[in-house]
């Protein structure tokens, strides 16, 4: 995935996650959901330890 994932793409892999969620919870959910390695890496390197909403995840992964 050369471009930042859209919020819809992210949530496709993170379906069922309850917020707030830790980075580790999101990484585990993404792996279970079959997310591509670069999306998992983006979550791992997002710079946040906790996320209050899907919007927070999208902003962190997009670097915004």
N, CA, C and O atoms as a Maestro MAE file, in Angstrom:
{
 s_m_m2io_version
 :::
 2.0.0
}

f_m_ct {
 s_m_title
 :::
 protein
 m_atom[256] {
  # First column is atom index #
  i_m_mmod_type
  r_m_x_coord
  r_m_y_coord
  r_m_z_coord
  i_m_residue_number
  s_m_chain_name
  s_m_pdb_residue_name
  s_m_pdb_atom_name
  i_m_atomic_number
  :::
  1 25 0.862 -1.175 0.000 1 A "UNK " " N  " 7
  2 3 0.000 0.000 0.000 1 A "UNK " " CA " 6
  3 2 0.900 1.227 0.000 1 A "UNK " " C  " 6
  4 15 1.456 1.581 1.040 1 A "UNK " " O  " 8
  5 25 1.051 1.868 -1.126 2 A "UNK " " N  " 7
  6 3 1.955 2.992 -1.230 2 A "UNK " " CA " 6
  7 2 1.322 4.281 -0.718 2 A "UNK " " C  " 6
  8 15 2.041 5.184 -0.290 2 A "UNK " " O  " 8
  9 25 0.016 4.389 -0.749 3 A "UNK " " N  " 7
  10 3 -0.680 5.574 -0.256 3 A "UNK " " CA " 6
  11 2 -1.216 5.296 1.137 3 A "UNK " " C  " 6
  12 15 -1.353 4.145 1.553 3 A "UNK " " O  " 8
  13 25 -1.522 6.388 1.858 4 A "UNK " " N  " 7
  14 3 -2.135 6.218 3.165 4 A "UNK " " CA " 6
  15 2 -3.483 5.516 2.993 4 A "UNK " " C  " 6
  16 15 -4.223 5.803 2.052 4 A "UNK " " O  " 8
  17 25 -3.793 4.603 3.899 5 A "UNK " " N  " 7
  18 3 -5.097 3.934 3.801 5 A "UNK " " CA " 6
  19 2 -6.225 4.908 4.109 5 A "UNK " " C  " 6
  20 15 -6.073 5.822 4.920 5 A "UNK " " O  " 8
  21 25 -7.340 4.701 3.460 6 A "UNK " " N  " 7
  22 3 -8.506 5.527 3.763 6 A "UNK " " CA " 6
  23 2 -9.102 5.048 5.084 6 A "UNK " " C  " 6
  24 15 -8.830 3.929 5.520 6 A "UNK " " O  " 8
  25 25 -9.918 5.896 5.724 7 A "UNK " " N  " 7
  26 3 -10.588 5.456 6.955 7 A "UNK " " CA " 6
  27 2 -11.412 4.186 6.754 7 A "UNK " " C  " 6
  28 15 -11.479 3.338 7.643 7 A "UNK " " O  " 8
  29 25 -12.034 4.058 5.587 8 A "UNK " " N  " 7
  30 3 -12.840 2.863 5.304 8 A "UNK " " CA " 6
  31 2 -11.947 1.626 5.238 8 A "UNK " " C  " 6
  32 15 -12.296 0.579 5.784 8 A "UNK " " O  " 8
  33 25 -10.787 1.742 4.566 9 A "UNK " " N  " 7
  34 3 -9.856 0.613 4.497 9 A "UNK " " CA " 6
  35 2 -9.364 0.220 5.888 9 A "UNK " " C  " 6
  36 15 -9.309 -0.962 6.227 9 A "UNK " " O  " 8
  37 25 -9.009 1.223 6.685 10 A "UNK " " N  " 7
  38 3 -8.542 0.936 8.042 10 A "UNK " " CA " 6
  39 2 -9.601 0.172 8.827 10 A "UNK " " C  " 6
  40 15 -9.304 -0.849 9.447 10 A "UNK " " O  " 8
  41 25 -10.828 0.664 8.800 11 A "UNK " " N  " 7
  42 3 -11.871 0.046 9.602 11 A "UNK " " CA " 6
  43 2 -12.258 -1.335 9.080 11 A "UNK " " C  " 6
  44 15 -12.770 -2.162 9.834 11 A "UNK " " O  " 8
  45 25 -12.017 -1.585 7.801 12 A "UNK " " N  " 7
  46 3 -12.232 -2.922 7.258 12 A "UNK " " CA " 6
  47 2 -11.385 -3.934 8.030 12 A "UNK " " C  " 6
  48 15 -11.843 -5.035 8.333 12 A "UNK " " O  " 8
  49 25 -10.157 -3.554 8.341 13 A "UNK " " N  " 7
  50 3 -9.247 -4.449 9.058 13 A "UNK " " CA " 6
  51 2 -9.392 -4.359 10.569 13 A "UNK " " C  " 6
  52 15 -8.942 -5.251 11.289 13 A "UNK " " O  " 8
  53 25 -10.015 -3.291 11.058 14 A "UNK " " N  " 7
  54 3 -10.127 -3.080 12.502 14 A "UNK " " CA " 6
  55 2 -11.559 -3.277 12.999 14 A "UNK " " C  " 6
  56 15 -11.897 -2.846 14.101 14 A "UNK " " O  " 8
  57 25 -12.389 -3.917 12.200 15 A "UNK " " N  " 7
  58 3 -13.780 -4.128 12.588 15 A "UNK " " CA " 6
  59 2 -13.898 -4.850 13.924 15 A "UNK " " C  " 6
  60 15 -13.168 -5.803 14.198 15 A "UNK " " O  " 8
  61 25 -14.812 -4.388 14.735 16 A "UNK " " N  " 7
  62 3 -15.068 -5.021 16.019 16 A "UNK " " CA " 6
  63 2 -14.231 -4.501 17.164 16 A "UNK " " C  " 6
  64 15 -14.402 -4.942 18.300 16 A "UNK " " O  " 8
  65 25 -13.325 -3.570 16.892 17 A "UNK " " N  " 7
  66 3 -12.491 -3.009 17.957 17 A "UNK " " CA " 6
  67 2 -13.338 -2.057 18.793 17 A "UNK " " C  " 6
  68 15 -14.066 -1.221 18.258 17 A "UNK " " O  " 8
  69 25 -13.234 -2.197 20.112 18 A "UNK " " N  " 7
  70 3 -13.902 -1.273 21.029 18 A "UNK " " CA " 6
  71 2 -12.928 -0.169 21.401 18 A "UNK " " C  " 6
  72 15 -11.769 -0.433 21.723 18 A "UNK " " O  " 8
  73 25 -13.401 1.067 21.356 19 A "UNK " " N  " 7
  74 3 -12.577 2.228 21.704 19 A "UNK " " CA " 6
  75 2 -12.969 2.742 23.070 19 A "UNK " " C  " 6
  76 15 -14.138 2.651 23.444 19 A "UNK " " O  " 8
  77 25 -12.016 3.286 23.837 20 A "UNK " " N  " 7
  78 3 -10.612 3.468 23.482 20 A "UNK " " CA " 6
  79 2 -9.892 2.128 23.354 20 A "UNK " " C  " 6
  80 15 -10.251 1.140 23.995 20 A "UNK " " O  " 8
  81 25 -8.855 2.129 22.497 21 A "UNK " " N  " 7
  82 3 -8.084 0.913 22.232 21 A "UNK " " CA " 6
  83 2 -6.596 1.239 22.257 21 A "UNK " " C  " 6
  84 15 -6.180 2.328 21.864 21 A "UNK " " O  " 8
  85 25 -5.812 0.290 22.720 22 A "UNK " " N  " 7
  86 3 -4.362 0.476 22.723 22 A "UNK " " CA " 6
  87 2 -3.804 0.168 21.340 22 A "UNK " " C  " 6
  88 15 -4.445 -0.491 20.521 22 A "UNK " " O  " 8
  89 25 -2.614 0.654 21.108 23 A "UNK " " N  " 7
  90 3 -1.937 0.360 19.841 23 A "UNK " " CA " 6
  91 2 -1.798 -1.143 19.662 23 A "UNK " " C  " 6
  92 15 -2.006 -1.661 18.565 23 A "UNK " " O  " 8
  93 25 -1.442 -1.857 20.748 24 A "UNK " " N  " 7
  94 3 -1.285 -3.309 20.665 24 A "UNK " " CA " 6
  95 2 -2.590 -3.999 20.281 24 A "UNK " " C  " 6
  96 15 -2.585 -4.960 19.512 24 A "UNK " " O  " 8
  97 25 -3.706 -3.509 20.815 25 A "UNK " " N  " 7
  98 3 -5.016 -4.071 20.456 25 A "UNK " " CA " 6
  99 2 -5.303 -3.872 18.971 25 A "UNK " " C  " 6
  100 15 -5.807 -4.773 18.300 25 A "UNK " " O  " 8
  101 25 -4.978 -2.686 18.465 26 A "UNK " " N  " 7
  102 3 -5.234 -2.397 17.056 26 A "UNK " " CA " 6
  103 2 -4.344 -3.219 16.141 26 A "UNK " " C  " 6
  104 15 -4.796 -3.719 15.111 26 A "UNK " " O  " 8
  105 25 -3.075 -3.359 16.516 27 A "UNK " " N  " 7
  106 3 -2.154 -4.172 15.709 27 A "UNK " " CA " 6
  107 2 -2.649 -5.617 15.665 27 A "UNK " " C  " 6
  108 15 -2.667 -6.239 14.602 27 A "UNK " " O  " 8
  109 25 -3.048 -6.144 16.813 28 A "UNK " " N  " 7
  110 3 -3.544 -7.523 16.865 28 A "UNK " " CA " 6
  111 2 -4.809 -7.671 16.014 28 A "UNK " " C  " 6
  112 15 -4.956 -8.650 15.282 28 A "UNK " " O  " 8
  113 25 -5.716 -6.701 16.112 29 A "UNK " " N  " 7
  114 3 -6.956 -6.760 15.321 29 A "UNK " " CA " 6
  115 2 -6.652 -6.671 13.831 29 A "UNK " " C  " 6
  116 15 -7.266 -7.377 13.031 29 A "UNK " " O  " 8
  117 25 -5.719 -5.820 13.454 30 A "UNK " " N  " 7
  118 3 -5.361 -5.689 12.045 30 A "UNK " " CA " 6
  119 2 -4.782 -6.997 11.515 30 A "UNK " " C  " 6
  120 15 -5.111 -7.425 10.409 30 A "UNK " " O  " 8
  121 25 -3.931 -7.618 12.297 31 A "UNK " " N  " 7
  122 3 -3.356 -8.903 11.871 31 A "UNK " " CA " 6
  123 2 -4.439 -9.961 11.725 31 A "UNK " " C  " 6
  124 15 -4.448 -10.719 10.756 31 A "UNK " " O  " 8
  125 25 -5.356 -10.012 12.694 32 A "UNK " " N  " 7
  126 3 -6.465 -10.980 12.614 32 A "UNK " " CA " 6
  127 2 -7.331 -10.710 11.389 32 A "UNK " " C  " 6
  128 15 -7.863 -11.632 10.772 32 A "UNK " " O  " 8
  129 25 -7.463 -9.442 11.052 33 A "UNK " " N  " 7
  130 3 -8.304 -9.049 9.922 33 A "UNK " " CA " 6
  131 2 -7.623 -9.197 8.573 33 A "UNK " " C  " 6
  132 15 -8.230 -8.918 7.539 33 A "UNK " " O  " 8
  133 25 -6.364 -9.636 8.571 34 A "UNK " " N  " 7
  134 3 -5.661 -9.844 7.315 34 A "UNK " " CA " 6
  135 2 -5.100 -8.583 6.685 34 A "UNK " " C  " 6
  136 15 -4.932 -8.519 5.467 34 A "UNK " " O  " 8
  137 25 -4.807 -7.574 7.508 35 A "UNK " " N  " 7
  138 3 -4.271 -6.316 6.984 35 A "UNK " " CA " 6
  139 2 -2.902 -6.528 6.344 35 A "UNK " " C  " 6
  140 15 -2.128 -7.375 6.791 35 A "UNK " " O  " 8
  141 25 -2.608 -5.766 5.307 36 A "UNK " " N  " 7
  142 3 -1.277 -5.848 4.688 36 A "UNK " " CA " 6
  143 2 -0.198 -5.440 5.687 36 A "UNK " " C  " 6
  144 15 -0.456 -4.678 6.619 36 A "UNK " " O  " 8
  145 25 1.007 -5.954 5.483 37 A "UNK " " N  " 7
  146 3 2.114 -5.686 6.403 37 A "UNK " " CA " 6
  147 2 2.391 -4.199 6.570 37 A "UNK " " C  " 6
  148 15 2.723 -3.756 7.670 37 A "UNK " " O  " 8
  149 25 2.262 -3.422 5.502 38 A "UNK " " N  " 7
  150 3 2.564 -2.000 5.627 38 A "UNK " " CA " 6
  151 2 1.522 -1.257 6.461 38 A "UNK " " C  " 6
  152 15 1.849 -0.264 7.111 38 A "UNK " " O  " 8
  153 25 0.285 -1.720 6.452 39 A "UNK " " N  " 7
  154 3 -0.721 -1.114 7.320 39 A "UNK " " CA " 6
  155 2 -0.434 -1.471 8.771 39 A "UNK " " C  " 6
  156 15 -0.546 -0.618 9.651 39 A "UNK " " O  " 8
  157 25 -0.064 -2.720 9.029 40 A "UNK " " N  " 7
  158 3 0.294 -3.127 10.391 40 A "UNK " " CA " 6
  159 2 1.484 -2.298 10.873 40 A "UNK " " C  " 6
  160 15 1.490 -1.811 12.004 40 A "UNK " " O  " 8
  161 25 2.489 -2.140 10.014 41 A "UNK " " N  " 7
  162 3 3.664 -1.345 10.375 41 A "UNK " " CA " 6
  163 2 3.279 0.103 10.656 41 A "UNK " " C  " 6
  164 15 3.815 0.716 11.580 41 A "UNK " " O  " 8
  165 25 2.357 0.657 9.870 42 A "UNK " " N  " 7
  166 3 1.907 2.037 10.102 42 A "UNK " " CA " 6
  167 2 1.247 2.168 11.467 42 A "UNK " " C  " 6
  168 15 1.444 3.169 12.156 42 A "UNK " " O  " 8
  169 25 0.469 1.170 11.862 43 A "UNK " " N  " 7
  170 3 -0.130 1.186 13.191 43 A "UNK " " CA " 6
  171 2 0.945 1.085 14.273 43 A "UNK " " C  " 6
  172 15 0.909 1.808 15.268 43 A "UNK " " O  " 8
  173 25 1.896 0.184 14.067 44 A "UNK " " N  " 7
  174 3 2.966 -0.011 15.050 44 A "UNK " " CA " 6
  175 2 3.798 1.254 15.235 44 A "UNK " " C  " 6
  176 15 4.300 1.516 16.328 44 A "UNK " " O  " 8
  177 25 3.942 2.031 14.176 45 A "UNK " " N  " 7
  178 3 4.776 3.236 14.208 45 A "UNK " " CA " 6
  179 2 3.962 4.523 14.280 45 A "UNK " " C  " 6
  180 15 4.464 5.597 13.949 45 A "UNK " " O  " 8
  181 25 2.719 4.417 14.709 46 A "UNK " " N  " 7
  182 3 1.810 5.560 14.676 46 A "UNK " " CA " 6
  183 2 2.172 6.668 15.652 46 A "UNK " " C  " 6
  184 15 1.731 7.804 15.477 46 A "UNK " " O  " 8
  185 25 2.961 6.368 16.673 47 A "UNK " " N  " 7
  186 3 3.350 7.391 17.630 47 A "UNK " " CA " 6
  187 2 2.373 7.571 18.779 47 A "UNK " " C  " 6
  188 15 2.641 8.352 19.692 47 A "UNK " " O  " 8
  189 25 1.256 6.873 18.756 48 A "UNK " " N  " 7
  190 3 0.282 6.943 19.848 48 A "UNK " " CA " 6
  191 2 0.171 5.583 20.512 48 A "UNK " " C  " 6
  192 15 0.253 4.544 19.856 48 A "UNK " " O  " 8
  193 25 -0.018 5.607 21.824 49 A "UNK " " N  " 7
  194 3 -0.192 4.356 22.562 49 A "UNK " " CA " 6
  195 2 -1.651 3.984 22.727 49 A "UNK " " C  " 6
  196 15 -1.979 2.825 22.981 49 A "UNK " " O  " 8
  197 25 -2.541 4.981 22.580 50 A "UNK " " N  " 7
  198 3 -3.959 4.763 22.806 50 A "UNK " " CA " 6
  199 2 -4.754 5.605 21.818 50 A "UNK " " C  " 6
  200 15 -4.337 6.698 21.434 50 A "UNK " " O  " 8
  201 25 -5.900 5.080 21.417 51 A "UNK " " N  " 7
  202 3 -6.759 5.752 20.451 51 A "UNK " " CA " 6
  203 2 -8.175 5.773 20.996 51 A "UNK " " C  " 6
  204 15 -8.688 4.755 21.459 51 A "UNK " " O  " 8
  205 25 -8.810 6.954 20.936 52 A "UNK " " N  " 7
  206 3 -10.162 7.105 21.460 52 A "UNK " " CA " 6
  207 2 -11.253 6.814 20.444 52 A "UNK " " C  " 6
  208 15 -12.409 6.604 20.812 52 A "UNK " " O  " 8
  209 25 -10.883 6.799 19.143 53 A "UNK " " N  " 7
  210 3 -11.901 6.616 18.107 53 A "UNK " " CA " 6
  211 2 -11.245 6.184 16.804 53 A "UNK " " C  " 6
  212 15 -10.028 6.299 16.656 53 A "UNK " " O  " 8
  213 25 -12.032 5.691 15.866 54 A "UNK " " N  " 7
  214 3 -11.493 5.376 14.542 54 A "UNK " " CA " 6
  215 2 -10.849 6.604 13.876 54 A "UNK " " C  " 6
  216 15 -9.875 6.467 13.136 54 A "UNK " " O  " 8
  217 25 -11.385 7.784 14.134 55 A "UNK " " N  " 7
  218 3 -10.808 8.997 13.566 55 A "UNK " " CA " 6
  219 2 -9.393 9.210 14.072 55 A "UNK " " C  " 6
  220 15 -8.515 9.602 13.304 55 A "UNK " " O  " 8
  221 25 -9.158 8.954 15.363 56 A "UNK " " N  " 7
  222 3 -7.808 9.073 15.911 56 A "UNK " " CA " 6
  223 2 -6.843 8.127 15.200 56 A "UNK " " C  " 6
  224 15 -5.704 8.496 14.911 56 A "UNK " " O  " 8
  225 25 -7.294 6.923 14.923 57 A "UNK " " N  " 7
  226 3 -6.449 5.945 14.228 57 A "UNK " " CA " 6
  227 2 -6.121 6.447 12.831 57 A "UNK " " C  " 6
  228 15 -4.961 6.409 12.421 57 A "UNK " " O  " 8
  229 25 -7.110 6.912 12.103 58 A "UNK " " N  " 7
  230 3 -6.897 7.406 10.743 58 A "UNK " " CA " 6
  231 2 -5.920 8.560 10.724 58 A "UNK " " C  " 6
  232 15 -5.034 8.610 9.870 58 A "UNK " " O  " 8
  233 25 -6.067 9.487 11.653 59 A "UNK " " N  " 7
  234 3 -5.160 10.635 11.708 59 A "UNK " " CA " 6
  235 2 -3.744 10.213 12.041 59 A "UNK " " C  " 6
  236 15 -2.794 10.733 11.455 59 A "UNK " " O  " 8
  237 25 -3.582 9.291 12.961 60 A "UNK " " N  " 7
  238 3 -2.237 8.847 13.348 60 A "UNK " " CA " 6
  239 2 -1.555 8.094 12.214 60 A "UNK " " C  " 6
  240 15 -0.368 8.299 11.959 60 A "UNK " " O  " 8
  241 25 -2.286 7.237 11.539 61 A "UNK " " N  " 7
  242 3 -1.698 6.444 10.460 61 A "UNK " " CA " 6
  243 2 -1.374 7.326 9.258 61 A "UNK " " C  " 6
  244 15 -0.389 7.093 8.557 61 A "UNK " " O  " 8
  245 25 -2.204 8.334 9.024 62 A "UNK " " N  " 7
  246 3 -1.970 9.239 7.903 62 A "UNK " " CA " 6
  247 2 -0.902 10.279 8.233 62 A "UNK " " C  " 6
  248 15 -0.494 11.052 7.366 62 A "UNK " " O  " 8
  249 25 -0.451 10.294 9.488 63 A "UNK " " N  " 7
  250 3 0.560 11.258 9.872 63 A "UNK " " CA " 6
  251 2 0.015 12.647 10.111 63 A "UNK " " C  " 6
  252 15 0.764 13.615 10.241 63 A "UNK " " O  " 8
  253 25 -1.302 12.728 10.165 64 A "UNK " " N  " 7
  254 3 -1.914 14.047 10.366 64 A "UNK " " CA " 6
  255 2 -2.456 14.132 11.706 64 A "UNK " " C  " 6
  256 15 -3.016 15.162 12.082 64 A "UNK " " O  " 8
  :::
 }
 m_bond[255] {
  # First column is bond index #
  i_m_from
  i_m_to
  i_m_order
  :::
  1 1 2 1
  2 2 3 1
  3 3 4 2
  4 3 5 1
  5 5 6 1
  6 6 7 1
  7 7 8 2
  8 7 9 1
  9 9 10 1
  10 10 11 1
  11 11 12 2
  12 11 13 1
  13 13 14 1
  14 14 15 1
  15 15 16 2
  16 15 17 1
  17 17 18 1
  18 18 19 1
  19 19 20 2
  20 19 21 1
  21 21 22 1
  22 22 23 1
  23 23 24 2
  24 23 25 1
  25 25 26 1
  26 26 27 1
  27 27 28 2
  28 27 29 1
  29 29 30 1
  30 30 31 1
  31 31 32 2
  32 31 33 1
  33 33 34 1
  34 34 35 1
  35 35 36 2
  36 35 37 1
  37 37 38 1
  38 38 39 1
  39 39 40 2
  40 39 41 1
  41 41 42 1
  42 42 43 1
  43 43 44 2
  44 43 45 1
  45 45 46 1
  46 46 47 1
  47 47 48 2
  48 47 49 1
  49 49 50 1
  50 50 51 1
  51 51 52 2
  52 51 53 1
  53 53 54 1
  54 54 55 1
  55 55 56 2
  56 55 57 1
  57 57 58 1
  58 58 59 1
  59 59 60 2
  60 59 61 1
  61 61 62 1
  62 62 63 1
  63 63 64 2
  64 63 65 1
  65 65 66 1
  66 66 67 1
  67 67 68 2
  68 67 69 1
  69 69 70 1
  70 70 71 1
  71 71 72 2
  72 71 73 1
  73 73 74 1
  74 74 75 1
  75 75 76 2
  76 75 77 1
  77 77 78 1
  78 78 79 1
  79 79 80 2
  80 79 81 1
  81 81 82 1
  82 82 83 1
  83 83 84 2
  84 83 85 1
  85 85 86 1
  86 86 87 1
  87 87 88 2
  88 87 89 1
  89 89 90 1
  90 90 91 1
  91 91 92 2
  92 91 93 1
  93 93 94 1
  94 94 95 1
  95 95 96 2
  96 95 97 1
  97 97 98 1
  98 98 99 1
  99 99 100 2
  100 99 101 1
  101 101 102 1
  102 102 103 1
  103 103 104 2
  104 103 105 1
  105 105 106 1
  106 106 107 1
  107 107 108 2
  108 107 109 1
  109 109 110 1
  110 110 111 1
  111 111 112 2
  112 111 113 1
  113 113 114 1
  114 114 115 1
  115 115 116 2
  116 115 117 1
  117 117 118 1
  118 118 119 1
  119 119 120 2
  120 119 121 1
  121 121 122 1
  122 122 123 1
  123 123 124 2
  124 123 125 1
  125 125 126 1
  126 126 127 1
  127 127 128 2
  128 127 129 1
  129 129 130 1
  130 130 131 1
  131 131 132 2
  132 131 133 1
  133 133 134 1
  134 134 135 1
  135 135 136 2
  136 135 137 1
  137 137 138 1
  138 138 139 1
  139 139 140 2
  140 139 141 1
  141 141 142 1
  142 142 143 1
  143 143 144 2
  144 143 145 1
  145 145 146 1
  146 146 147 1
  147 147 148 2
  148 147 149 1
  149 149 150 1
  150 150 151 1
  151 151 152 2
  152 151 153 1
  153 153 154 1
  154 154 155 1
  155 155 156 2
  156 155 157 1
  157 157 158 1
  158 158 159 1
  159 159 160 2
  160 159 161 1
  161 161 162 1
  162 162 163 1
  163 163 164 2
  164 163 165 1
  165 165 166 1
  166 166 167 1
  167 167 168 2
  168 167 169 1
  169 169 170 1
  170 170 171 1
  171 171 172 2
  172 171 173 1
  173 173 174 1
  174 174 175 1
  175 175 176 2
  176 175 177 1
  177 177 178 1
  178 178 179 1
  179 179 180 2
  180 179 181 1
  181 181 182 1
  182 182 183 1
  183 183 184 2
  184 183 185 1
  185 185 186 1
  186 186 187 1
  187 187 188 2
  188 187 189 1
  189 189 190 1
  190 190 191 1
  191 191 192 2
  192 191 193 1
  193 193 194 1
  194 194 195 1
  195 195 196 2
  196 195 197 1
  197 197 198 1
  198 198 199 1
  199 199 200 2
  200 199 201 1
  201 201 202 1
  202 202 203 1
  203 203 204 2
  204 203 205 1
  205 205 206 1
  206 206 207 1
  207 207 208 2
  208 207 209 1
  209 209 210 1
  210 210 211 1
  211 211 212 2
  212 211 213 1
  213 213 214 1
  214 214 215 1
  215 215 216 2
  216 215 217 1
  217 217 218 1
  218 218 219 1
  219 219 220 2
  220 219 221 1
  221 221 222 1
  222 222 223 1
  223 223 224 2
  224 223 225 1
  225 225 226 1
  226 226 227 1
  227 227 228 2
  228 227 229 1
  229 229 230 1
  230 230 231 1
  231 231 232 2
  232 231 233 1
  233 233 234 1
  234 234 235 1
  235 235 236 2
  236 235 237 1
  237 237 238 1
  238 238 239 1
  239 239 240 2
  240 239 241 1
  241 241 242 1
  242 242 243 1
  243 243 244 2
  244 243 245 1
  245 245 246 1
  246 246 247 1
  247 247 248 2
  248 247 249 1
  249 249 250 1
  250 250 251 1
  251 251 252 2
  252 251 253 1
  253 253 254 1
  254 254 255 1
  255 255 256 2
  :::
 }
}
